[in-house]
Amino acid sequence: MFDDVRWPSDRGQVGIGTLIVFIAMVLVAAIAAGVLINTAGFLQTKAEQTGVESSGQVTDRVKVVSTIGKVGNDDTVTLVNLTVMKSSGAGDINLSTATVEWLGPDQGTILTNGSKANETRFNSSVIKDRQDTYPVLVNKEDRFRITINPTKLSDDGSGLAAGEEFTVKVVTTAGAVTYEHSVPQTMTNREAVTL
């Protein structure tokens, strides 16, 4: 019954060629899938890192609780004291690595942390330190003081006069917070004023 059927002689060669093409397509697809998986993993890692850094820039900041100016004998503010704490949701904040940008009536400058407030430095000190972690703000209850000397930052060596305005930007490793202040119109017979 099948004796009269003739099979093509090149049928086996076509099957092997198709198999080789199929295997090559599978290999290309596997390599492409590996590249896609690696790229997806890299992008996921970068996205997580960017998310953490962005969150840190929003939350890892100091909050200025109060700003007090010490009034000198010439009725000018001779020292500016900022009481700072951690902002809500902030991680640990190291004030030794922070900078303070001062934009006063006469000049602007960037101050780094030092032992004494002068023309290039601000001073930080402890008001309340629950776990003795100074200069790092760790707990929500911690309060540190940043002291700036405006007499060293003015052209004539005097402090801030009545009615003058100044801006302080506290820059931590995660980001900056800007505070604008103004000196009261009168400071006669006062030792300190709220700015």
Secondary structure, 3 states (H helix, E strand, C coil): CCCCCCCCCCHHHHHHHHHHHHHHHHHHHHHHHHHHHHHHHHHHHHHHHHHHHHHHHHHCCEEEEEEEEEECCCCCEEEEEEEEEECCCCCCEEHHHCEEEEECCCCEEEEEEECCCCCCEEEEEEEECCCCCCCEECCCCCEEEEEECHHHHCCCCCCECCCCEEEEEEECCCCEEEEEEECCCCCCCCCEEEC
